Each structure stands twice: as structure tokens, then as C-alpha cells.
Amino acid sequence: MTQYQVMDEENHCIATCQHLQEAMYTAQDFTLWDEEHYYHVEELDIEVV
């Protein structure tokens, strides 16, 4: 299963999303809301046991 984390420039996780598009919009919204910081998306693969 793949989840997407929205991270700040110091690689702190800000949000976790199930869909890439949702994560990208969230990162964009955070970047526009707080111009002093940069937010990006990291893919996180999780094994379901």
C-alpha cells in the first residue's frame, strides 16, 4: 500500500494522504499559506500484513 506524506523543508511530516493528487494539493496549499516554508510530497510504501 502506498501513502503520501506532505513534508516541510526540514522533512517533518505535516500530513499523510492516501492519494498522490490530494497530497500534491495539500503541499501546494501549505506553501501558498505559509510562504516562509516549502512543502513537498514523499511516497511511503507500507506493507500490509
C-alpha positions in Angstrom: 0.0 0.0 0.0 1.3 3.4 -0.8 0.7 6.6 1.2 2.0 10.0 0.6 3.4 12.3 3.2 3.5 16.1 2.9 6.8 17.2 4.4 8.3 20.6 5.1 11.8 21.7 4.1 13.2 20.1 7.3 11.5 16.8 6.5 8.9 17.0 9.2 5.7 15.2 8.3 2.8 17.7 8.1 0.1 15.4 6.7 -0.4 11.9 5.3 -2.7 11.3 2.3 -3.9 8.2 0.5 -3.8 9.7 -2.9 -1.0 11.5 -4.7 -3.2 14.2 -6.1 -4.6 15.0 -2.6 -1.0 15.2 -1.2 0.2 17.5 -4.0 -2.8 19.9 -3.5 -2.1 19.8 0.3 1.6 20.7 -0.2 0.6 23.4 -2.6 -1.9 24.9 -0.2 0.6 24.8 2.7 3.2 26.5 0.5 0.8 29.3 -0.5 -0.5 29.7 3.0 3.0 29.9 4.6 5.4 31.4 2.1 8.3 31.2 4.6 8.4 27.4 4.3 8.5 24.9 1.4 6.4 21.7 1.4 6.8 18.7 -0.8 5.4 15.1 -1.2 7.3 11.9 -0.3 6.0 8.5 -1.2 5.8 6.0 1.6 5.4 2.3 0.9 3.7 0.3 3.6 3.5 -3.5 3.7 0.1 -4.8 4.8 0.5 -7.9 6.9 
